[in-house]
Amino acid sequence: MNDETKAQRFVALCMLGLVLFNFPILALFNVPGTLLGVPVLYAYLFIAWAALIALMALVANR
Amino acid sequence: MLQGPVIILAAFAYLGLLFAIAFYADKRADAGRPVIANAYVYSLSLAVYATAWTFYGSVGRAASDGVGFLPIYIGPTLMIALWWVVMRKILRISKQNRITSLADFVASRYGKSAAIGGLVTVIAVIGILPYISLQLKAVSASFEILVQYPSITMPEPDGTLHIFFNDTPFWIALILAAFTIAFGTRHLDAAEHHQGMVAAIAFESLVKLLAFLAVGVFVTFGLYNGFGDLFGRAAAEPRLAAMLTPLEGVAGGYASWVWLTILSMMAIMFLPRQFQVTVIENLDERHLSKAIWLFPLYMLAINVFVLPIAFGGLLHLPAGVDADTFVLTLPMAEKQEALALLVFIGGLSAATGMVIVETIALSTMVCNDLLMPVLLRMKRLRLNEQPDLTGLLLGIRRGAIVLILLLGYLYFKLAGEAYALVSIGLISFAAVAQFAPVVLGGIFWKGGTRRGAIAALLAGFAVWFYTLLLPALARSGWLPLGLLEHGPFGIELLKPLALFGLSGLDQITHAMIWSMIANIGAYVGVSLSAAPSAEEHRQASVFVDVFRQSPETGGARFWRGTASAPDLYNVLARFIGSAGAEESFREYAASRGLRWPQDRLEADAALVHHAERQLAGALGAASARVMIASVVKEEALSIGEVREILDEASQVVLYSHRLEQKSRELEAATAELRGANERLTELDRLKDDFVSTITHELRTPLTSIRAFTQILLENPDVEQEQRARFLGIITKETERLTRLINQVLDLSRIESGRAEWHESSVDMREVVADTVTGMSRVFEERNISVEVSLPEGVQRVKADVDRMIQVMLNLLSNAAKFCRGRIEIALSEQAGALRVDVRDNGPGIDPADQKVVFDKFRQASDSLAAKPQGSGLGLHISRQIVEHFGGRMWVESAPGHGACFSFTLPT
């Protein structure tokens, strides 16, 4: 993969992150309730964050 | 066991260990075997981002805001996703121009202006002071609390300035200063690399992570039964339940969340210490691609237990315990002495790491970008005549380190004690965010000018000072509170916390909105209002087009003037020492294929540029420019000339692109020609083979015919019986000759495309039946049983009947030749095709021969002892015929189990 494609993938990941960690997506998870005992918002933030890092690792290692 | 002396001893033992690591890494670096030259150490050193703020402050923030601490770590993750685009460019620029600090970078971009370098330095130093005070506060608070063990008492702010020598933070500041001086200013490195420091920082990152995870695991799984239990109990408490969906309640809500994200995106790039470890200390650009995910992973790991510890503290500890200290007080309350000490060491790691790198970065800036340009311009000091200035440079840096730490202490005394850790740190974040427009604009937009950058920095800094620093001082009682409540001189519109009436936002969001409007507005507005100078124009192109230049020609092509090599050598020797200067000159000479000092060096543009780059590594771009200008006579280039050079360069680039395109096309054409030539050669070889084979094939029967006719001619009295046998052989051989010639003619017609094809709808069942009937005499003679399976109603195919009979005859006579008394013929229908199989029970065909039996004159010769009969053309012609009608012919066989020749024809 050339540098240009890689750069575009990283920019797209940044955009994805900006959407995931922003209003209104964030508001969807800002509700009472738990996921495996952990409040939904906390669980969402950490899972989405970990997924984003995994994608970054994937693009970086291509 | 946790008395004062024990704690102090542990702290010093830890600092000693760090020093040993640094010393070892420096020794290895000197020996040319660096320990830090890998992506893992690089990633860990980036984690200097996690300071006492993270270690103690995040829990404090979480205890009041829930997830409000997270944008500080999610923001950098998002920014790092852009590093492949942004940071790679900054790295490349910095390496090519030997940038030594953030101030140097900005100064260098805007025409190597000393004024900008100085301005950036001042903003960075003032802006970072709150951040340094935060570290002092955290370390001293953790110490004072730990000393009280087993009781848990919060230290009282005394708010006095006069008891310096009884004050813990004061001593901590001095110890840290001494430690930093020992770390960072032992000697002067031309590239500003501090490998020992980086190794120690990476180690500290491990320690603080482990300490924090240890507390997290202890609280979550020791005090409670996992995450579910902990959050369940928190939800049961009415005062905590509201925090579990916390984003609505917090001041500013989502707006505050977004601005904190943006703020920390900038902080990860422009905090002086982050710039130091990411850019200046980087040894290899390729380490970046691993750090891009490893460093965010580190941030994720150190944040997983923040909320559990915060809720654990709120549930477990009595009211009145400062949430910023939960990490320490929870183990203390549970009488976990070792864990408490580990936490203290972890917090010390976080704080010392930050202070060391930050003050080294700031002291470099103060020395290179603030003081040296001024000192060098002061003619009275006669610095230009000093033989060796390395001592002076080191002295300035050491002084700056002490001064910065004492100023940090002063800020702590003046304003820090009233604020929580995170609030203090955010003030610094907002200050360094002011660098974002001039740096990011500077590397992507050539239009940004020196005046624009100065205006942007001044405007942004002024708004920051007014909306964040003044209120902090006023709240601590050093300015009248009326300033905040009613505005200066009672003008409500100018209230620092609600400028121009903008209210309802939290303090940071408010300050960021106004400062960014002022900053970016001034940058763009002023940049566009006046044309740049020649120097600015050329630096803009050096920065923005960095990926299109070679490092050596980057700046050299703009220089015109006269200089002397010994003068340049002396300047270098003064600032980087004579050993460094010699090394540098030798390297330069070697790159030109010369030997120095034996050969004389031409003091041309390239040498001047080389010397300036070397000097910039020690002094910063602005000072290096002043020094070089003092020994060379330079002819200033006009803006027109610079433009011309740039245009010329872009023309050259364009031409070379076109040239590359042409040469690529040429290569493609050459490859094609070569391919055609190879095919022709191959055909030529085949033709030769063909001719020689056919001659051979013709000669064999001719020879035997000639031999037998000669016998008959010379011996008229041959017995009747013998004569009949000889004549039989002669007839047979002539038949073979005729067949061979017919086949050759047939083949040449087919191959040249002159064969006549009479296409019609053919019933293959008839073809098979006719052929078998035609050959029945042969089968009977050789005692072969033939089994034919012709299913009713198979589809007809488009083909030539005579040709199909020719193919079948060929396959059957072939089978008859090799079989051992049995032939099976089967007709079947496949998807869209009719299939004919001719199976014999002969010796079979060797796998190696299976591929070649269809070639001209190729026979599976080793299947029989003698050469088999036939021309070796039959199968080849049959396959040509089948393929002509869009079908396929192949053979399947295992030696000893007969062979099966099959072909298909499309229906």
Chai-1 contact restraints between the chains, C-beta under 6 A:
chainA,res_idxA,chainB,res_idxB,connection_type,confidence,min_distance_angstrom,max_distance_angstrom,comment,restraint_id
A,A7,B,W84,contact,1.0,0.0,6.0,A-B,restraint_1
A,A7,B,V85,contact,1.0,0.0,6.0,A-B,restraint_2
A,F10,B,A81,contact,1.0,0.0,6.0,A-B,restraint_3
A,F10,B,W84,contact,1.0,0.0,6.0,A-B,restraint_4
A,L13,B,A81,contact,1.0,0.0,6.0,A-B,restraint_5
A,C14,B,L78,contact,1.0,0.0,6.0,A-B,restraint_6
A,C14,B,A81,contact,1.0,0.0,6.0,A-B,restraint_7
A,C14,B,L82,contact,1.0,0.0,6.0,A-B,restraint_8
A,G17,B,L78,contact,1.0,0.0,6.0,A-B,restraint_9
A,F21,B,I74,contact,1.0,0.0,6.0,A-B,restraint_10
A,F23,B,Y254,contact,1.0,0.0,6.0,A-B,restraint_11
A,N30,B,T245,contact,1.0,0.0,6.0,A-B,restraint_12
A,N30,B,L247,contact,1.0,0.0,6.0,A-B,restraint_13
A,P32,B,T245,contact,1.0,0.0,6.0,A-B,restraint_14
A,G37,B,F227,contact,1.0,0.0,6.0,A-B,restraint_15
A,G37,B,G228,contact,1.0,0.0,6.0,A-B,restraint_16
A,G37,B,F231,contact,1.0,0.0,6.0,A-B,restraint_17
A,V38,B,F227,contact,1.0,0.0,6.0,A-B,restraint_18
A,V38,B,F231,contact,1.0,0.0,6.0,A-B,restraint_19
A,P39,B,F231,contact,1.0,0.0,6.0,A-B,restraint_20
A,P39,B,L244,contact,1.0,0.0,6.0,A-B,restraint_21
A,W49,B,L300,contact,1.0,0.0,6.0,A-B,restraint_22
A,I53,B,W293,contact,1.0,0.0,6.0,A-B,restraint_23
A,I53,B,P296,contact,1.0,0.0,6.0,A-B,restraint_24
A,I53,B,L297,contact,1.0,0.0,6.0,A-B,restraint_25
A,M56,B,A81,contact,1.0,0.0,6.0,A-B,restraint_26
A,M56,B,I292,contact,1.0,0.0,6.0,A-B,restraint_27
A,M56,B,W293,contact,1.0,0.0,6.0,A-B,restraint_28
A,A57,B,W293,contact,1.0,0.0,6.0,A-B,restraint_29
A,A60,B,S289,contact,1.0,0.0,6.0,A-B,restraint_30
A,A60,B,I292,contact,1.0,0.0,6.0,A-B,restraint_31
A,A60,B,W293,contact,1.0,0.0,6.0,A-B,restraint_32
